[in-house]
Amino acid sequence: MAKILTLNIGASKALLAEYTLGGKRSLTLTAYGSGELQAVDVNDPGSIAAALPSVLHQIMRETGIRPAPLIVSLGGQTVFPRFAKFPAIGDAAKLEQLVRYEIEQNVPFPIDEIVSDHQFLGTTADGEKAAIIVAAKLEAVRAVTDAVRGAGLKPLVVDVSPMAICNALKFAHPGLTGCSVILDIGSKTTNLIILEDEKIYNRSIPVAGNLITKDIAQTFGCSFEEAEQLKLERGYVSLGGVTEDEDEVSDRVSKVIRTVLTRLHAEISRSINFYRSQQGGSAPSRLFLTGGCARLPQLDQFFMESLQVEVAFLNPFGKVGFGPKVNRAALEGDAFSLTESVGLALRGTDAAWISINLMPPELVEEARALKRVPFLAAGGVAFLAALGCLWLAERHGEAVVQEKVERVNQLMSGKRLNEFKQRIAKEQQAVADERGTCEAFQRLLWERSAALQRVRAVRGSLVPGMWITEWTAIPAPKDNPEGREGVRVTVRGWRDAMGKVEKDWSAKHGGEATTASKIVEDALKKSAAFVPDSVKIVAQKEVKECLSEFSIQMDLASAPSAAPAGKAAGRKGKAGKGK
């Protein structure tokens, strides 16, 4: 089964989870963990880039999660989701121009400083095309992708928090109709999402769990940490009126919570009124609660009374399986914090309703290449078949032309002969063009085959406990000696628990000490795919006692000349003789 990782970055925590993908819609949670992000501002890309790699390494050590394709989400003030409607025109190019204009008019940053994506959701009642448009600061996106790459992970999709939560709700409640509100209450912000048919409305409200904690700390004159403990252990949402609670501390904490939530209720009501007036939406018929603060006792009753709607908790795991290592008891307390994670994991299936991707442009092609790697061999077979067909067509074309020449020479003379010679010249040119196409396919196939051989050479050189995370290629220095292709490759990866491998090697070679990276380096020097004197370890760093990072650099050796190209040259000489 294929594996996929999800990462959602909150205001104070990073949550990494691992899922296995069974069928098209089969999803199983196999491991998850979180780590505290110290002194991180989600709106400050630099602070994220500095803190995230070490937190991810910690989570992976504690949970046993290994590198796999990663789907990461963004949130905060750096993300700008917007619902828009466009005329129902059939010209795709004009429609794309309208989308770009919408982005330029509503995103408060220059167009070259953002990355954006959009998706058409359907047709409105008045016949317009409904779309969700999402943009983010390119700087913020690159900070996150660089940080996860620095931790040895390879991002494939950059999603956004509101859309991931929408996907989780649609997956858990596929037949949902009418107007629904999702309230994702985090530590610093509350994510308000309204869903109705093809319409989406999203707003980030700066009233959330940390504000409750600060008010409790002010009320009791205690530290933030002590106030957080009071909130978790003694707090509930006061429903107003006279309380019969004999615990004075709990009573005071709960009244503080109610005061803050009353402010949140006012913001929610304002947002609903805006949605109904500006987008022609309906009154909500239900509200779903999720997020870390959704666990507050009596929270559902509070919103049921204040908003006069049906209130339910959003359970993202109704259709998700659990691996044997997942602690079910712990998951019950963490479930609300994993809603976004489940929505991200759905991007690895065909069950995702919204498929937004804000990958930086330079990483898009890299992600595509990763997806293509398993299919290179099959692609080579297809190229061989196509090549065979082209060769047969070429031979047939030559025979036809030669037959026409002989017939014309026998039957025609004078002016008509000249006319036929011109027609034959055109057909000969067509054959030459066909030959050129055939040779181009030959060269492409040869290049693909050489690339596969080089990848296999690197993989075959690895020893147990080593894995590759990154393969980059750049032009080699201009003073390139003969025998090199002019391409310099850098392979980056990790190794763990290599002691036994290195000891076995030492025993086999008369007690000579070495490292796993040196063993790989020596193996690559013996490979015909690379220039021996160019292979060298350019970086090696012990991250932890049993985990090291390494980088090996090498120049590609020139591939042997393609035999088919030589045969093609021979055929060209024959054709020239026929002219």
PyMOL commands that set and color helices and strands:
alter all, ss='L'
color gray80, all
select helices_A, chain A and resi 45-63+76-78+92-106+111-113+138-150+161-172+209-220+224-234+248-279+292-295+299-307+328-348+361-411+414-461+499-508+516-525+532-534+563-578
alter helices_A, ss='H'
color red, helices_A
select strands_A, chain A and resi 2-9+13-21+27-36+69-74+79-86+114-123+129-137+154-160+179-185+190-196+199-205+286-290+310-313+321-322+466-475+484-496+536-544+547-557
alter strands_A, ss='S'
color yellow, strands_A
deselect
rebuild
show_as cartoon
